[in-house]
Amino acid sequence: MTVILESLIDFNLDTLKRVAWDGETVAFGDRALARMTTAREQFLELLKREPDLKIYGVTTGYDDAAGTFYTLVVDAR
């Protein structure tokens, strides 16, 4: 049987056991996918509104490159 993840409440010890120990597959459900799409759109909109916003690992580099600021390129998805 497939473990369907719809919300944070689905991330628990039971689902961990079912996937990690019992070998069940895991998939995101429609509600989770819709929420991820909305969150991505909101995040990209924030970056468009505030082009100088520094977010570690997103608009800047990682580790030693954290002071390096990247130019935002938004794909057409």
TIVO-2410 file (N, C-alpha, C; in nm, 3 decimals):
# residues 77
REC num residu      c1      c2      c3 atome chaine
REC   1      M   0.084  -0.118   0.000     N      A
REC   1      M   0.000   0.000   0.000    CA      A
REC   1      M   0.088   0.125   0.000     C      A
REC   2      T   0.045   0.231  -0.061     N      A
REC   2      T   0.120   0.357  -0.069    CA      A
REC   2      T   0.078   0.452   0.043     C      A
REC   3      V   0.176   0.510   0.108     N      A
REC   3      V   0.151   0.612   0.208    CA      A
REC   3      V   0.129   0.743   0.133     C      A
REC   4      I   0.014   0.806   0.152     N      A
REC   4      I  -0.018   0.933   0.086    CA      A
REC   4      I   0.000   1.045   0.188     C      A
REC   5      L   0.085   1.140   0.156     N      A
REC   5      L   0.110   1.254   0.244    CA      A
REC   5      L   0.028   1.374   0.195     C      A
REC   6      E  -0.063   1.420   0.279     N      A
REC   6      E  -0.149   1.534   0.244    CA      A
REC   6      E  -0.115   1.659   0.323     C      A
REC   7      S  -0.069   1.641   0.448     N      A
REC   7      S  -0.039   1.756   0.534    CA      A
REC   7      S   0.067   1.715   0.637     C      A
REC   8      L   0.109   1.811   0.717     N      A
REC   8      L   0.213   1.783   0.816    CA      A
REC   8      L   0.174   1.672   0.914     C      A
REC   9      I   0.046   1.658   0.939     N      A
REC   9      I   0.002   1.555   1.033    CA      A
REC   9      I   0.035   1.414   0.984     C      A
REC  10      D   0.054   1.400   0.853     N      A
REC  10      D   0.087   1.270   0.795    CA      A
REC  10      D   0.234   1.232   0.813     C      A
REC  11      F   0.317   1.327   0.856     N      A
REC  11      F   0.457   1.297   0.886    CA      A
REC  11      F   0.465   1.257   1.033     C      A
REC  12      N   0.460   1.127   1.057     N      A
REC  12      N   0.460   1.079   1.195    CA      A
REC  12      N   0.535   0.946   1.203     C      A
REC  13      L   0.548   0.893   1.322     N      A
REC  13      L   0.625   0.769   1.341    CA      A
REC  13      L   0.562   0.650   1.268     C      A
REC  14      D   0.430   0.647   1.259     N      A
REC  14      D   0.364   0.538   1.188    CA      A
REC  14      D   0.400   0.539   1.040     C      A
REC  15      T   0.390   0.656   0.978     N      A
REC  15      T   0.423   0.662   0.835    CA      A
REC  15      T   0.572   0.640   0.813     C      A
REC  16      L   0.656   0.687   0.904     N      A
REC  16      L   0.799   0.660   0.894    CA      A
REC  16      L   0.825   0.510   0.896     C      A
REC  17      K   0.765   0.439   0.989     N      A
REC  17      K   0.782   0.294   0.997    CA      A
REC  17      K   0.733   0.226   0.870     C      A
REC  18      R   0.615   0.266   0.823     N      A
REC  18      R   0.558   0.202   0.705    CA      A
REC  18      R   0.649   0.217   0.583     C      A
REC  19      V   0.713   0.332   0.570     N      A
REC  19      V   0.799   0.355   0.454    CA      A
REC  19      V   0.940   0.300   0.477     C      A
REC  20      A   1.002   0.337   0.590     N      A
REC  20      A   1.142   0.301   0.612    CA      A
REC  20      A   1.164   0.154   0.647     C      A
REC  21      W   1.074   0.096   0.725     N      A
REC  21      W   1.094  -0.042   0.768    CA      A
REC  21      W   1.007  -0.142   0.692     C      A
REC  22      D   0.884  -0.103   0.661     N      A
REC  22      D   0.793  -0.198   0.595    CA      A
REC  22      D   0.801  -0.191   0.442     C      A
REC  23      G   0.873  -0.092   0.391     N      A
REC  23      G   0.897  -0.084   0.247    CA      A
REC  23      G   0.781  -0.031   0.163     C      A
REC  24      E   0.684   0.034   0.227     N      A
REC  24      E   0.573   0.092   0.150    CA      A
REC  24      E   0.623   0.212   0.071     C      A
REC  25      T   0.561   0.236  -0.043     N      A
REC  25      T   0.595   0.354  -0.122    CA      A
REC  25      T   0.527   0.476  -0.061     C      A
REC  26      V   0.573   0.592  -0.104     N      A
REC  26      V   0.517   0.717  -0.051    CA      A
REC  26      V   0.490   0.813  -0.167     C      A
REC  27      A   0.383   0.890  -0.155     N      A
REC  27      A   0.347   0.987  -0.258    CA      A
REC  27      A   0.280   1.107  -0.193     C      A
REC  28      F   0.292   1.222  -0.258     N      A
REC  28      F   0.220   1.340  -0.213    CA      A
REC  28      F   0.080   1.336  -0.269     C      A
REC  29      G  -0.018   1.370  -0.187     N      A
REC  29      G  -0.156   1.375  -0.231    CA      A
REC  29      G  -0.189   1.507  -0.298     C      A
REC  30      D  -0.308   1.516  -0.352     N      A
REC  30      D  -0.351   1.635  -0.425    CA      A
REC  30      D  -0.348   1.762  -0.339     C      A
REC  31      R  -0.393   1.751  -0.214     N      A
REC  31      R  -0.391   1.870  -0.126    CA      A
REC  31      R  -0.249   1.919  -0.102     C      A
REC  32      A  -0.157   1.825  -0.080     N      A
REC  32      A  -0.018   1.862  -0.056    CA      A
REC  32      A   0.043   1.926  -0.180     C      A
REC  33      L   0.018   1.869  -0.296     N      A
REC  33      L   0.071   1.925  -0.420    CA      A
REC  33      L   0.015   2.064  -0.448     C      A
REC  34      A  -0.113   2.083  -0.420     N      A
REC  34      A  -0.174   2.215  -0.439    CA      A
REC  34      A  -0.111   2.316  -0.345     C      A
REC  35      R  -0.087   2.276  -0.221     N      A
REC  35      R  -0.026   2.367  -0.122    CA      A
REC  35      R   0.116   2.402  -0.162     C      A
REC  36      M   0.192   2.303  -0.212     N      A
REC  36      M   0.329   2.330  -0.258    CA      A
REC  36      M   0.330   2.427  -0.375     C      A
REC  37      T   0.235   2.411  -0.466     N      A
REC  37      T   0.225   2.501  -0.581    CA      A
REC  37      T   0.196   2.643  -0.535     C      A
REC  38      T   0.102   2.658  -0.444     N      A
REC  38      T   0.068   2.790  -0.390    CA      A
REC  38      T   0.187   2.852  -0.318     C      A
REC  39      A   0.255   2.773  -0.235     N      A
REC  39      A   0.370   2.825  -0.161    CA      A
REC  39      A   0.481   2.869  -0.256     C      A
REC  40      R   0.505   2.792  -0.362     N      A
REC  40      R   0.607   2.828  -0.460    CA      A
REC  40      R   0.571   2.960  -0.528     C      A
REC  41      E   0.446   2.973  -0.570     N      A
REC  41      E   0.402   3.096  -0.635    CA      A
REC  41      E   0.418   3.216  -0.542     C      A
REC  42      Q   0.382   3.200  -0.416     N      A
REC  42      Q   0.396   3.308  -0.319    CA      A
REC  42      Q   0.543   3.345  -0.297     C      A
REC  43      F   0.628   3.244  -0.291     N      A
REC  43      F   0.770   3.267  -0.270    CA      A
REC  43      F   0.831   3.341  -0.389     C      A
REC  44      L   0.798   3.298  -0.511     N      A
REC  44      L   0.849   3.365  -0.630    CA      A
REC  44      L   0.798   3.509  -0.638     C      A
REC  45      E   0.675   3.531  -0.597     N      A
REC  45      E   0.620   3.667  -0.595    CA      A
REC  45      E   0.696   3.754  -0.495     C      A
REC  46      L   0.729   3.700  -0.379     N      A
REC  46      L   0.809   3.772  -0.281    CA      A
REC  46      L   0.944   3.812  -0.341     C      A
REC  47      L   1.008   3.720  -0.409     N      A
REC  47      L   1.138   3.749  -0.469    CA      A
REC  47      L   1.128   3.855  -0.579     C      A
REC  48      K   1.018   3.855  -0.651     N      A
REC  48      K   0.997   3.959  -0.754    CA      A
REC  48      K   0.976   4.096  -0.689     C      A
REC  49      R   0.898   4.098  -0.580     N      A
REC  49      R   0.868   4.225  -0.511    CA      A
REC  49      R   0.989   4.282  -0.441     C      A
REC  50      E   1.077   4.194  -0.392     N      A
REC  50      E   1.194   4.237  -0.315    CA      A
REC  50      E   1.321   4.178  -0.376     C      A
REC  51      P   1.364   4.231  -0.490     N      A
REC  51      P   1.477   4.171  -0.563    CA      A
REC  51      P   1.610   4.176  -0.486     C      A
REC  52      D   1.621   4.259  -0.385     N      A
REC  52      D   1.745   4.266  -0.308    CA      A
REC  52      D   1.740   4.183  -0.180     C      A
REC  53      L   1.635   4.108  -0.163     N      A
REC  53      L   1.619   4.024  -0.044    CA      A
REC  53      L   1.725   3.914  -0.043     C      A
REC  54      K   1.794   3.900   0.069     N      A
REC  54      K   1.898   3.797   0.079    CA      A
REC  54      K   1.842   3.678   0.158     C      A
REC  55      I   1.834   3.565   0.090     N      A
REC  55      I   1.788   3.441   0.152    CA      A
REC  55      I   1.896   3.338   0.131     C      A
REC  56      Y   1.957   3.294   0.239     N      A
REC  56      Y   2.070   3.203   0.234    CA      A
REC  56      Y   2.040   3.081   0.147     C      A
REC  57      G   2.124   3.057   0.048     N      A
REC  57      G   2.110   2.941  -0.037    CA      A
REC  57      G   2.008   2.955  -0.148     C      A
REC  58      V   1.934   3.066  -0.150     N      A
REC  58      V   1.835   3.089  -0.256    CA      A
REC  58      V   1.881   3.206  -0.342     C      A
REC  59      T   1.897   3.321  -0.278     N      A
REC  59      T   1.946   3.438  -0.352    CA      A
REC  59      T   2.093   3.466  -0.320     C      A
REC  60      T   2.151   3.386  -0.232     N      A
REC  60      T   2.295   3.395  -0.203    CA      A
REC  60      T   2.354   3.255  -0.216     C      A
REC  61      G   2.486   3.251  -0.216     N      A
REC  61      G   2.554   3.121  -0.219    CA      A
REC  61      G   2.547   3.052  -0.084     C      A
REC  62      Y   2.602   2.932  -0.079     N      A
REC  62      Y   2.610   2.855   0.045    CA      A
REC  62      Y   2.747   2.872   0.108     C      A
REC  63      D   2.753   2.847   0.236     N      A
REC  63      D   2.878   2.838   0.311    CA      A
REC  63      D   2.964   2.962   0.289     C      A
REC  64      D   3.085   2.946   0.234     N      A
REC  64      D   3.174   3.059   0.213    CA      A
REC  64      D   3.121   3.158   0.111     C      A
REC  65      A   3.030   3.113   0.025     N      A
REC  65      A   2.972   3.202  -0.078    CA      A
REC  65      A   2.845   3.271  -0.031     C      A
REC  66      A   2.815   3.265   0.099     N      A
REC  66      A   2.691   3.324   0.151    CA      A
REC  66      A   2.684   3.474   0.126     C      A
REC  67      G   2.797   3.538   0.110     N      A
REC  67      G   2.798   3.681   0.080    CA      A
REC  67      G   2.781   3.713  -0.068     C      A
REC  68      T   2.781   3.609  -0.150     N      A
REC  68      T   2.764   3.628  -0.294    CA      A
REC  68      T   2.615   3.631  -0.326     C      A
REC  69      F   2.571   3.740  -0.387     N      A
REC  69      F   2.430   3.759  -0.417    CA      A
REC  69      F   2.402   3.717  -0.560     C      A
REC  70      Y   2.301   3.631  -0.580     N      A
REC  70      Y   2.263   3.584  -0.713    CA      A
REC  70      Y   2.150   3.667  -0.770     C      A
REC  71      T   2.146   3.679  -0.901     N      A
REC  71      T   2.035   3.744  -0.968    CA      A
REC  71      T   1.923   3.641  -0.984     C      A
REC  72      L   1.802   3.681  -0.953     N      A
REC  72      L   1.688   3.591  -0.962    CA      A
REC  72      L   1.649   3.568  -1.106     C      A
REC  73      V   1.636   3.443  -1.143     N      A
REC  73      V   1.584   3.405  -1.273    CA      A
REC  73      V   1.464   3.317  -1.247     C      A
REC  74      V   1.345   3.363  -1.287     N      A
REC  74      V   1.222   3.289  -1.264    CA      A
REC  74      V   1.183   3.219  -1.392     C      A
REC  75      D   1.163   3.088  -1.383     N      A
REC  75      D   1.123   3.015  -1.503    CA      A
REC  75      D   0.976   3.041  -1.536     C      A
REC  76      A   0.932   2.996  -1.650     N      A
REC  76      A   0.797   3.027  -1.698    CA      A
REC  76      A   0.694   2.920  -1.665     C      A
REC  77      R   0.721   2.840  -1.563     N      A
REC  77      R   0.625   2.734  -1.526    CA      A
REC  77      R   0.494   2.789  -1.487     C      A
***
